[in-house]
């Protein structure tokens, strides 16, 4: 998944096996330290791993830090089936109702229309200003990012009308 150009299109590099394993180890460590994080997603029918979705406190300092983000990465064959939206909605529920966060953000390259569509399906609010990702050179094609937010009160109001 992390070596698939389609999946990693809006990330600066593909991950080789060692880097992908290191990411999985980091995710597991964060879950053990905090009790929450980016969770493995599997198909109910087959228990096959299809990616990860969950919550994260970015280690990078952003203009809107500190924050908790909701994020996702799914293997290409599982795109367009609603899995990212379904799992991210549950991650938001856990973040607001179990972990008691006041606000959760999500962000991506301004060019990543697929992830932006998930953020919009989650009814997150797009912020009017963009920002440059601090780990990328300002002239990098992926440097400009957009930010979406959702407050607990907004999530609760949306759940009331579902």
VOGU-3710 file (C-alpha; in Angstrom, 3 decimals, decimal comma):
1> xxxxxxxxxx> 0,000/0,000/0,000  2,733/2,498/0,978  4,684/1,653/-2,193  1,681/2,129/-4,496  2,018/5,361/-6,504  -1,769/5,786/-6,599  -2,089/5,561/-2,808  0,929/7,781/-2,179  0,224/10,324/-4,931  -0,134/13,197/-2,428
11> xxxxxxxxxx> 2,801/12,207/-0,228  6,339/13,333/-1,044  7,770/9,793/-1,354  6,818/6,172/-1,623  7,764/4,002/1,341  9,959/0,959/0,894  9,407/-2,121/3,064  11,679/-0,893/5,886  10,032/2,546/6,014  6,564/0,995/5,865
21> xxxxxxxxxx> 7,430/-1,380/8,717  8,829/1,557/10,721  5,555/3,434/10,194  3,577/0,404/11,412  5,831/0,163/14,481  5,381/3,898/15,188  1,580/3,550/14,890  1,594/0,577/17,276  3,792/2,439/19,777  1,457/5,463/19,718
31> xxxxxxxxxx> -1,574/3,253/20,397  0,203/1,629/23,347  1,295/5,019/24,745  -2,027/6,851/24,327  -4,615/4,109/24,085  -5,720/5,431/20,681  -4,237/6,245/17,286  -4,370/5,101/13,703  -6,186/1,763/13,700  -5,898/-1,075/11,198
41> xxxxxxxxxx> -8,949/-1,401/8,970  -9,989/-4,810/7,765  -12,913/-6,170/5,805  -15,496/-7,750/8,070  -16,118/-10,622/5,659  -12,481/-11,725/5,289  -10,552/-9,928/8,054  -8,174/-8,785/5,278  -6,103/-5,688/6,096  -7,081/-2,826/3,767
51> xxxxxxxxxx> -5,380/0,179/5,401  -5,571/2,378/8,449  -7,854/5,110/9,736  -7,859/6,937/13,022  -6,661/9,777/15,167  -3,205/11,248/15,526  -1,435/14,077/17,300  0,971/15,346/14,640  4,579/15,572/15,794  5,112/18,358/13,253
61> xxxxxxxxxx> 4,253/21,875/14,394  1,570/23,355/12,150  0,079/26,864/12,261  -2,946/25,312/14,035  -0,990/23,158/16,527  -1,550/21,601/18,956  -4,240/19,482/17,369  -5,667/16,025/16,878  -6,202/14,946/13,305  -8,357/12,292/11,720
71> xxxxxxxxxx> -6,587/10,566/8,857  -6,784/7,562/6,573  -4,835/5,530/4,063  -6,454/2,636/2,248  -5,095/0,238/-0,365  -6,210/1,191/-3,866  -8,644/-1,724/-4,471  -10,747/-0,444/-1,546  -11,161/3,145/-2,725  -14,596/4,437/-3,646
81> xxxxxxxxxx> -16,486/1,939/-1,495  -17,186/4,220/1,495  -14,696/2,526/3,823  -12,640/5,674/4,529  -15,743/7,722/5,327  -17,281/4,993/7,482  -14,118/4,396/9,484  -13,268/8,103/9,799  -16,798/8,847/11,066  -16,277/6,210/13,764
91> xxxxxxxxxx> -12,859/7,690/14,598  -14,529/11,095/15,021  -17,153/9,514/17,283  -14,462/7,986/19,469  -12,533/11,254/19,493  -15,519/13,312/20,589  -17,597/10,898/22,646  -14,945/8,692/24,264  -11,744/10,764/24,302  -13,604/14,053/24,843
101> xxxxxxxxxx> -11,714/16,164/22,298  -13,223/19,578/21,568  -11,994/19,756/17,979  -10,541/17,401/15,376  -8,848/18,530/12,171  -7,924/16,980/8,868  -5,605/18,330/6,213  -4,161/17,419/2,853  -2,591/18,837/-0,271  -4,975/21,239/-1,985
111> xxxxxxxxxx> -4,791/18,902/-5,010  -6,022/15,802/-3,160  -9,667/15,874/-4,190  -10,384/12,340/-2,977  -9,391/13,048/0,633  -11,094/16,420/0,513  -14,284/14,649/-0,585  -14,052/12,392/2,488  -13,631/15,470/4,708  -16,717/16,998/3,108
121> xxxxxxxxxx> -18,738/13,777/3,520  -17,774/13,924/7,204  -19,256/17,466/7,239  -15,965/18,964/8,341  -15,667/22,719/7,733  -13,048/23,866/5,257  -11,021/26,779/6,588  -10,637/29,650/4,143  -6,875/29,919/4,472  -4,347/27,401/3,181
131> xxxxxxxxxx> -0,929/26,736/4,686  2,450/25,457/3,562  3,410/22,063/4,945  6,455/22,724/7,150  8,272/19,553/6,022  8,169/20,503/2,342  10,015/23,260/0,475  7,640/26,164/-0,249  7,910/25,574/-4,016  7,170/21,836/-3,778
141> xxxxxxxxxx> 4,033/20,920/-5,776  2,456/19,364/-2,644  3,426/22,123/-0,200  0,131/24,020/-0,173  -2,385/22,324/2,108  -5,985/22,910/3,053  -7,397/22,506/6,539  -10,769/21,143/7,621  -12,127/21,190/11,180  -14,976/19,813/13,176
151> xxxxxxxxxx> -15,963/20,731/16,712  -17,623/18,323/19,115  -20,798/20,445/19,115  -20,994/20,184/15,304  -20,491/16,420/15,409  -23,167/16,047/18,086  -25,640/18,167/16,094  -25,001/16,101/12,959  -25,549/12,841/14,844  -28,850/14,154/16,181
161> xx> -30,267/14,555/12,680  -29,019/11,227/11,266
//
